[in-house]
């Protein structure tokens, strides 16, 4: 495993400038964020820019194994025109990832309708399986794997099926479809909010884990902070142990928009601290913890 950082920590910068700044901080790997992916995809002369961007990452020595597919899509929407249009966006994104040499595209499995009865849930699941199957076929043909991300059961006005917050549920969906082009991205922040034990969630993902979104929160909201933030409920040494137990060797990727909104120099300093912390964690350099101060 290597420490990795999602590029939208510098969302106001161009994708190229974000890469340069992250490389300067010292991170060896990045996840191309959905915001920066869309900039590259929709740019005039996109083909040329994509080639130059891939070369830049290589020149900077940055490993770029995962990207986040357009976050606003709902590939399993019950509204058919919306569903088809959003699937087309994902197909475009798959093409972008192929050109950039990125192996894994993180995708939300879809769903956003208010679900009031079991028949509706079943109908929605049927639509989801059909949608993900179609996209998995396209990903396979492009040499890409789609990493389905565990979500949050309750989101705004929507009440989603309980499985979306469970890596066991995502695994069940993948096994139902049966495509080798599918894997799992575990979002630790979402797992915390769903009251999952994070190491257990990782073990449920098991050999299907191909990407990570590492973020911390205090359980009151998806705060997207670095591990060991104030109010953290996670033993991160056990998280790393679980990752090693299942044989995961991909990026330990920080998705931490909660650290934005500060002067760049302060963000830089926060990221240097985060990189050092990840390096210590991944190297198993944390010893016995001090006893609580009793005063």
C-alpha positions in Angstrom: 0.0 0.0 0.0 1.1 3.6 -0.6 -0.3 6.8 0.7 -2.5 8.5 -1.9 -4.5 11.8 -2.1 -7.5 12.7 -4.1 -6.8 15.7 -6.3 -9.7 17.9 -5.3 -8.0 18.8 -2.1 -7.0 21.6 -4.5 -10.3 21.8 -6.3 -9.8 25.4 -7.4 -6.6 24.6 -9.3 -6.4 23.0 -12.7 -5.9 19.3 -12.8 -2.3 19.9 -13.8 -1.5 22.3 -11.1 -3.1 20.1 -8.5 -0.8 17.2 -9.6 2.2 19.4 -9.3 1.3 20.6 -5.8 0.6 17.1 -4.5 3.9 15.8 -5.9 5.6 18.7 -4.2 4.1 17.7 -0.9 5.5 14.2 -1.4 2.5 12.0 -2.0 3.5 9.1 -4.2 0.0 8.4 -5.6 -3.2 10.3 -6.4 -6.9 9.6 -7.1 -8.1 11.8 -10.0 -11.2 13.5 -8.5 -14.5 13.7 -10.2 -14.2 17.5 -10.6 -10.8 17.3 -12.3 -11.9 14.3 -14.4 -14.8 16.4 -15.8 -12.5 19.3 -16.6 -10.2 17.0 -18.6 -13.1 15.2 -20.3 -14.9 18.3 -21.4 -11.9 20.5 -22.3 -11.4 21.7 -25.9 -8.8 19.4 -27.5 -9.4 16.8 -24.8 -7.5 14.1 -26.6 -4.3 16.1 -26.5 -4.8 17.4 -23.0 -5.4 13.8 -21.7 -2.2 12.6 -23.3 -0.2 15.6 -21.8 -1.8 15.0 -18.3 -0.9 11.3 -18.3 2.7 12.3 -19.3 2.8 14.9 -16.5 1.8 12.3 -13.9 4.5 10.0 -15.1 7.1 12.7 -15.1 6.2 13.7 -11.6 6.5 10.0 -10.5 2.9 9.9 -9.4 1.0 6.6 -9.3 -2.5 7.2 -10.7 -4.5 3.9 -10.2 -8.0 5.2 -9.4 -10.4 8.0 -10.4 -13.8 9.0 -9.3 -16.5 8.6 -12.0 -18.7 11.7 -12.3 -20.3 12.0 -8.9 -23.6 13.6 -10.0 -24.8 10.6 -12.1 -27.5 8.2 -11.0 -27.0 5.2 -13.3 -30.0 3.4 -11.6 -32.5 6.2 -11.7 -36.1 5.1 -12.0 -36.5 7.9 -14.6 -35.4 6.2 -17.8 -34.2 9.2 -19.7 -32.1 10.3 -16.8 -30.8 6.8 -16.3 -29.8 6.4 -19.9 -28.2 9.9 -20.1 -26.2 9.3 -16.9 -25.0 5.9 -18.2 -23.7 7.6 -21.3 -21.7 10.0 -19.1 -20.1 7.0 -17.3 -19.3 5.5 -20.6 -17.4 8.7 -21.5 -15.6 8.6 -18.2 -14.5 5.0 -18.8 -13.0 6.2 -22.1 -11.1 8.9 -20.2 -9.7 6.5 -17.7 -8.6 4.2 -20.4 -6.7 7.0 -22.1 -5.1 8.0 -18.8 -4.0 4.5 -17.9 -6.1 4.5 -14.8 -7.2 1.0 -13.7 -10.1 1.6 -11.3 -13.1 4.0 -11.6 -15.0 4.6 -8.4 -18.8 4.6 -9.0 -21.8 5.1 -6.9 -24.1 2.1 -7.6 -27.1 4.5 -8.1 -30.4 5.0 -6.4 -32.0 8.1 -5.2 -35.8 7.6 -5.3 -37.8 7.5 -2.1 -38.5 3.8 -1.5 -41.7 3.2 0.4 -42.5 -0.4 -0.1 -40.7 -3.7 -0.9 -42.1 -3.9 -4.5 -40.5 -0.6 -5.3 -37.2 -1.7 -3.7 -37.3 -4.9 -5.8 -38.0 -2.9 -9.0 -35.2 -0.5 -8.3 -32.7 -3.4 -7.6 -33.7 -4.9 -11.0 -32.9 -1.6 -12.7 -29.6 -1.3 -10.8 -28.4 -4.8 -11.8 -29.2 -4.1 -15.5 -27.4 -0.7 -15.3 -24.3 -1.9 -13.6 -24.1 -5.0 -15.9 -24.1 -2.8 -18.9 -21.4 -0.5 -17.5 -19.3 -3.5 -16.4 -19.3 -4.8 -19.9 -18.0 -1.5 -21.2 -15.4 -1.3 -18.5 -14.2 -4.8 -19.2 -13.8 -4.0 -22.9 -11.7 -0.9 -22.0 -9.5 -2.7 -19.5 -11.0 -0.9 -16.5 -12.6 -2.1 -13.3 -15.5 -0.3 -11.7 -15.1 0.1 -7.9 -18.7 0.3 -6.5 -18.6 2.5 -3.4 -20.6 1.8 -0.2 -22.9 4.7 0.5 -25.0 6.1 3.3 -28.5 4.7 3.9 -30.2 8.1 4.7 -29.2 11.0 2.4 -31.2 14.2 2.4 -34.8 13.4 1.4 -34.1 10.0 0.2 -34.4 6.7 2.0 -32.2 4.2 0.2 -32.0 0.4 0.6 -30.0 -0.6 3.7 -27.4 -2.5 1.6 -25.9 0.7 0.1 -24.1 1.4 3.4 -22.8 -2.1 3.7 -19.8 -3.6 1.9 -21.4 -7.0 2.4 -24.4 -5.6 0.4 -22.2 -4.2 -2.4 -20.4 -7.5 -2.5 -23.7 -9.3 -2.9 -24.7 -7.0 -5.8 -21.3 -7.7 -7.5 -21.7 -11.5 -7.0 -25.2 -11.3 -8.5 -23.9 -9.6 -11.6 -20.9 -11.9 -11.8 -18.6 -9.6 -13.8 -14.8 -9.6 -13.3 -14.8 -5.9 -14.2 -16.5 -5.0 -10.8 -14.8 -4.5 -7.5 -15.4 -2.5 -4.3 -14.3 0.9 -3.0 -14.6 1.1 0.7 -15.4 4.6 2.0 -14.5 4.5 5.7 -16.4 7.7 6.4 -19.6 6.2 5.1 -18.9 3.0 7.0 -18.6 5.0 10.3 -21.9 6.8 9.6 -23.6 3.4 9.0 -22.3 2.2 12.3 -20.1 -0.5 10.7 -16.9 -1.6 12.3 -14.5 -0.3 9.6 -12.0 -3.3 9.8 -15.0 -5.6 9.5 -16.3 -3.7 6.5 -13.0 -4.2 4.8 -12.9 -7.9 5.6 -16.4 -8.1 4.0 -15.0 -6.5 0.8 -12.1 -9.0 0.9 -10.6 -9.9 -2.4 -13.0 -7.5 -4.2 -11.5 -4.4 -2.7 -9.7 -2.5 -5.4 -9.9 1.1 -4.2 -10.3 3.1 -1.0 -11.6 6.4 0.2 -10.0 7.0 3.6 -11.7 9.6 5.7 -12.6 10.1 9.4 -15.6 11.7 11.2 -17.1 11.8 14.7 -20.3 10.0 13.6 -22.4 13.1 13.4 -21.8 13.7 9.6 -19.6 12.9 6.6 -16.9 15.3 7.7 -14.1 13.9 5.4 -11.3 14.6 7.8 -7.8 12.9 8.1 -7.6 9.8 10.3 -7.3 10.5 14.1 -9.2 13.8 13.8 -10.9 15.1 16.9 -13.8 12.8 17.9 -12.6 9.9 15.8 -14.2 6.6 16.7 -11.8 4.4 14.7 -8.7 2.4 15.7 -6.8 3.1 12.5 -4.1 0.5 13.3 -6.8 -2.1 13.1 -7.9 -0.7 9.7 -4.5 -1.1 8.3 -4.2 -4.6 9.8 -7.5 -5.6 8.1 -6.2 -4.2 4.8 -3.1 -6.3 5.0 -5.1 -9.3 6.2 -7.1 -9.3 3.0 -4.0 -8.8 0.8 -4.9 -5.3 -0.4 -1.9 -3.6 -2.0 -3.6 -0.6 -3.7 -3.6 3.1 -2.7 -4.4 4.1 0.9 -6.3 7.1 -0.6 -7.3 10.1 1.5 -10.6 11.7 0.4 -10.7 14.7 2.7 -12.6 17.8 1.6 -13.1 18.6 5.2 -9.5 19.9 5.2 -10.2 22.5 2.5 -11.3 26.1 2.9 -8.0 27.3 4.3 -5.0 29.2 2.8 -3.0 26.9 0.6 0.0 27.1 2.8 -2.1 25.7 5.7 -3.5 23.0 3.5 0.0 22.1 2.5 1.1 21.8 6.1 -1.9 19.7 6.9 -1.1 17.3 4.0 2.5 17.0 5.1 1.3 15.9 8.5 -1.3 13.5 6.9 1.4 12.0 4.7 3.7 11.4 7.7 0.8 9.9 9.6 -0.1 7.5 6.7 3.6 6.5 6.3 3.8 5.6 10.0 0.5 3.7 9.9 1.3 1.7 6.8 4.7 0.8 8.2 3.3 -0.5 11.5 5.4 2.0 13.5 2.8 2.7 16.1 3.7 1.2 19.5 1.8 0.7 22.7 -0.4 3.7 23.6 0.2 5.7 26.7 -2.1 5.3 29.7 -4.8 7.9 30.1 -3.7 10.9 32.2 -5.4 10.8 35.6 -4.3 14.2 36.9 
